[in-house]
C-alpha cells in the first residue's frame, strides 16, 4: 500500500518525504489556504519536492469548467492528478479527462456504487472517506472491502485511495481491506512509527550499551 501525505505545508512534506516512506501528496483548497501562500507558489514547491502523484482539486461544479481546470492542473507537472467530486458533472469531466490521458482522483466517495461509477468513467483513483463514515456509524474499512471486490470482479484498474484517516487503526484496517493507497496528515504518519514497547526496548538496549567497554568501531563511526 502506498502512503501519501495529506497537506500543503511544504515543511511537513519535506520532512515526511525525507523518511523514505511517502509516495505522493494530496491537497485541497483548505490545505492551500492554510499555508498563507499563493496557489502557484505552493504547488511549485510541492512538485519540486516529491517525485510522485500530487492531487490538486478542481473548484468548478460543471463538467465543462472542471475539464478546463483539469487541463490547466495537468499542464503544471507530469505528476499532477486532478481531484474531482463524485457527481454527475464530475464524472462527465473524469470521462473527458481520462480520454485525454489526464489522471484523476475522484473524491468524496461514500458508497461502493459511487466507486463503481468512477471506475467506469476512467478514474485513476477513487477516494473513499473512512473517518467520516465511521463517525456516521458506518464501517469505513467495510467500504474499502466492497470497492475492492467490485474492482477485482470486473478488472477495473482504478486505485483505491483511502482518505479521511484519523487513527493508526484505520490505516491498518485499510491495508487489510486491500486499499492501494492511504493518505493522511503528518501526525498520523508519525503515529505509524510509535509503539510504547519500542521505546522501552530502545531505552533498555542503550542503557545496557553503557556497560560495554568502548568500541573502536563505533568511536571511528562517530568521527
WOTAFEN-V967026 format. One line per field, one symbol per residue. phi: phi as a letter, one per 30 degrees, with the letter a starting at -180 (. if undefined). burial: # if it has 24 or more other C-alpha atoms within 12 Angstrom, else .. A space follows every 10 residues. Layout:
phi->???
burial->???
This chain:
phi->.dccccabdd dddddddddi cccabcbaed eddddicded ddddddddcc cadbdbddbd cceedddddd ddddddadcd bcdbddbedd dddeeddddc icdbbdcidb bddddddddd djddbbcdcd dddeddjcce dddedddedd dddcidcecd cdbhcbaedd dddddddjdd bbcadedddd dddcaddddd ddeddddddd ddeecdeddd ddd
burial->########## .###.##... #########. ##......#. .##.###.## .#######.. ..#..##### #.##.##.## #######..# ########.. .######### ##.####### ########## #.#.....## ########.# #....##### ########.# #####.#### ######.##. .......... .......... .......... ...
